[in-house]
Amino acid sequence: MKDFNDFKPKSKENLSLNGDAMSKFTELASKFEGKSSDELISAIIAEAEKGRRNGTLSDKDIDDFARTISPMLTDIQKKALNGIVKKIKKI
């Protein structure tokens, strides 16, 4: 990019989850609202295990999810998210 006139934003589709993954995330988030972070992490990992077993959760889905929520997190939360992502990808 030579100057701001050459700037082209990333497409929104690259920054969003597919409909199924987003609806599951939203459902899970509302279900665990007010719960501890350990409870939330356990639930995320359990859902990831299910998705990996039945073939509905790919590494791309995991990366898209992390990329989508990362801007809303603090540095500490981003570090925790990266740890969770690594753990889920090993499942």
Secondary structure as UniProt FT lines:
FT   HELIX           4..6
FT   HELIX           12..15
FT   HELIX           19..31
FT   TURN            32..34
FT   HELIX           37..54
FT   HELIX           59..69
FT   HELIX           70..72
FT   HELIX           75..89
//
